[in-house]
Amino acid sequence: MLGRTGLKVSVAGLGCGGFSRLGQGHGCSVAHSIDVVRAALDAGVNFIDTAEHYGTEDIVGRALRPSERDRVVISTKTLVVESGQRRSPEQVVASLHASLKHLRTERVEVFHLHAVAPKHVDYAIEVIAPALLKERDAGRIRHLGITETAPNDHEHRTLPKAIDSGLFDVVMVAFHLLHQNARDSVFPLTRASGVATLAMFAVRLIFSQPDRLQATLVELVQRGELSASLAEGDSPLAFLTEQPGPLGLIDAAYRYARHEPGVDVVLFGTGNIDHLHTNIQSILADPLPTTSLALVRERFGHLVGVGLDAPNQTAKA
């Protein structure tokens, strides 16, 4: 169940942004990206997350068949700040209407205010949200959501204030093996209030590119944030994959996020259908061994803001 929304969703959610954008970020055809969405739906994924500035709303709309619309939960988003300027309520509502047109639907289940920086959260709550509540009353939105700007809000300052407002039924937060602090600052609040939590950044580049991971750990050692032994060898997180069960680091990373108390949906992005099935398999797999989880918390629980690369500059608004 997606928090207090009453929506029943797959724990694996197809993310249509990030670096891949259903393959659009890697030069794939629109037809191929539509096939990716179709493959996710055929595999049982019923939560699809897109956004105005991802450029994939139209692909999602084209992929969905009218007969299956009622069983698919669509989550999309709009920016509160664009090119350094705050949008007006009228501009945000116009963005919603454009999204509905692109998605070929009369409503979305979740409409997020996207990448809201801490300095803009009061504006989002006091000025923008009331206009969207009217759209909700008109049936064009079922639930309001809000997402943090992970590359620029490592301490999760936006979400606690948004949750406390009572206006948002869904939030999106960055959480992964090397950035765990939402466990203390966000998840207790969402669990107490029934606000649904979408976990982003479970893998991203840091766990899918071994060289990037190694370079990151070396830098953390040099800054005195990690023991030197953790930057040695070719597989610094080998203890996660040596235990029975995990098929590799990506598998371990998805399983880690999936079974964290307070996480409702783990978002994954891909433009590759084989990877799509592998990712779903990992998200549906058993938890990591308790010994591995204890080591992850002991060795990395103090880290903040690691691996939160932004795919473009818009997220820095």
DADAGI-V276292 format. One record per residue. N is the residue number from 1. D_CENTER is the distance of its C-alpha to the mean C-alpha in Angstrom with 1 decimal. Layout:
N,D_CENTER + N,D_CENTER
This chain:
1,17.1 + 2,14.2 + 3,15.6 + 4,18.6 + 5,17.8 + 6,20.0 + 7,17.7 + 8,17.7 + 9,14.6 + 10,13.9 + 11,11.9 + 12,10.7 + 13,8.5 + 14,9.3 + 15,7.0 + 16,9.8 + 17,9.2 + 18,9.1 + 19,12.5 + 20,13.4 + 21,12.8 + 22,14.3 + 23,17.0 + 24,18.0 + 25,17.2 + 26,19.7 + 27,22.4 + 28,22.1 + 29,23.8 + 30,22.4 + 31,24.2 + 32,22.4 + 33,18.9 + 34,20.2 + 35,21.3 + 36,17.9 + 37,16.7 + 38,19.9 + 39,19.6 + 40,16.3 + 41,18.1 + 42,21.2 + 43,19.5 + 44,18.5 + 45,14.9 + 46,15.1 + 47,11.6 + 48,10.7 + 49,8.2 + 50,10.0 + 51,11.5 + 52,15.0 + 53,14.9 + 54,13.2 + 55,16.5 + 56,15.3 + 57,16.1 + 58,19.6 + 59,18.7 + 60,16.9 + 61,19.9 + 62,22.3 + 63,20.8 + 64,21.0 + 65,24.5 + 66,26.0 + 67,27.0 + 68,23.5 + 69,21.9 + 70,22.5 + 71,20.6 + 72,17.4 + 73,14.8 + 74,13.6 + 75,10.8 + 76,11.5 + 77,11.8 + 78,14.6 + 79,15.5 + 80,17.8 + 81,19.2 + 82,20.2 + 83,22.5 + 84,23.1 + 85,24.3 + 86,23.2 + 87,23.0 + 88,25.4 + 89,24.6 + 90,26.5 + 91,24.3 + 92,21.1 + 93,22.9 + 94,24.1 + 95,20.6 + 96,19.7 + 97,22.9 + 98,22.2 + 99,18.8 + 100,20.8 + 101,23.3 + 102,21.1 + 103,19.4 + 104,23.0 + 105,22.4 + 106,24.0 + 107,21.0 + 108,17.2 + 109,16.0 + 110,13.4 + 111,13.8 + 112,11.7 + 113,13.3 + 114,11.1 + 115,11.0 + 116,13.9 + 117,15.9 + 118,18.0 + 119,21.1 + 120,20.0 + 121,18.6 + 122,22.2 + 123,22.7 + 124,19.6 + 125,20.9 + 126,24.6 + 127,24.9 + 128,22.0 + 129,21.0 + 130,24.6 + 131,24.7 + 132,21.6 + 133,23.2 + 134,26.1 + 135,24.0 + 136,22.7 + 137,26.4 + 138,27.2 + 139,24.9 + 140,22.6 + 141,19.6 + 142,19.3 + 143,16.8 + 144,15.6 + 145,12.1 + 146,11.1 + 147,8.4 + 148,9.7 + 149,10.7 + 150,9.8 + 151,12.7 + 152,15.1 + 153,14.4 + 154,14.6 + 155,16.4 + 156,14.0 + 157,16.8 + 158,15.3 + 159,13.7 + 160,17.0 + 161,19.0 + 162,16.8 + 163,16.9 + 164,20.6 + 165,21.3 + 166,20.8 + 167,19.6 + 168,16.0 + 169,15.3 + 170,11.4 + 171,9.2 + 172,5.7 + 173,6.4 + 174,6.7 + 175,8.7 + 176,10.8 + 177,14.5 + 178,15.7 + 179,13.7 + 180,14.4 + 181,15.5 + 182,13.1 + 183,15.4 + 184,18.2 + 185,17.0 + 186,14.3 + 187,14.5 + 188,18.3 + 189,17.9 + 190,15.4 + 191,17.5 + 192,20.7 + 193,19.8 + 194,18.1 + 195,15.0 + 196,12.1 + 197,9.0 + 198,5.6 + 199,4.6 + 200,2.6 + 201,6.1 + 202,7.8 + 203,10.2 + 204,10.2 + 205,13.8 + 206,15.2 + 207,15.4 + 208,16.2 + 209,19.0 + 210,21.6 + 211,23.5 + 212,20.6 + 213,20.0 + 214,23.8 + 215,24.2 + 216,21.6 + 217,23.4 + 218,26.7 + 219,25.7 + 220,24.7 + 221,28.0 + 222,29.8 + 223,28.4 + 224,29.5 + 225,26.2 + 226,26.6 + 227,29.6 + 228,31.2 + 229,31.2 + 230,27.5 + 231,27.8 + 232,30.7 + 233,30.7 + 234,28.5 + 235,26.0 + 236,25.2 + 237,22.9 + 238,25.4 + 239,26.0 + 240,22.7 + 241,24.0 + 242,27.6 + 243,27.1 + 244,27.7 + 245,24.8 + 246,22.1 + 247,22.6 + 248,21.2 + 249,18.7 + 250,15.7 + 251,16.8 + 252,17.2 + 253,13.8 + 254,12.1 + 255,14.8 + 256,14.5 + 257,11.0 + 258,12.0 + 259,15.1 + 260,14.4 + 261,16.0 + 262,13.8 + 263,10.7 + 264,10.9 + 265,8.3 + 266,6.8 + 267,4.9 + 268,7.4 + 269,9.2 + 270,12.9 + 271,16.1 + 272,18.3 + 273,19.3 + 274,20.6 + 275,17.4 + 276,15.6 + 277,18.1 + 278,17.9 + 279,14.2 + 280,14.8 + 281,17.9 + 282,16.2 + 283,13.7 + 284,16.8 + 285,19.0 + 286,20.7 + 287,19.7 + 288,20.8 + 289,24.3 + 290,24.9 + 291,26.7 + 292,23.8 + 293,21.5 + 294,24.3 + 295,24.7 + 296,21.0 + 297,21.3 + 298,24.8 + 299,24.2 + 300,20.8 + 301,20.1 + 302,21.5 + 303,19.4 + 304,17.2 + 305,15.1 + 306,15.7 + 307,13.8 + 308,11.6 + 309,13.0 + 310,12.3 + 311,12.9 + 312,15.2 + 313,17.0 + 314,15.6 + 315,12.7 + 316,15.7 + 317,17.3
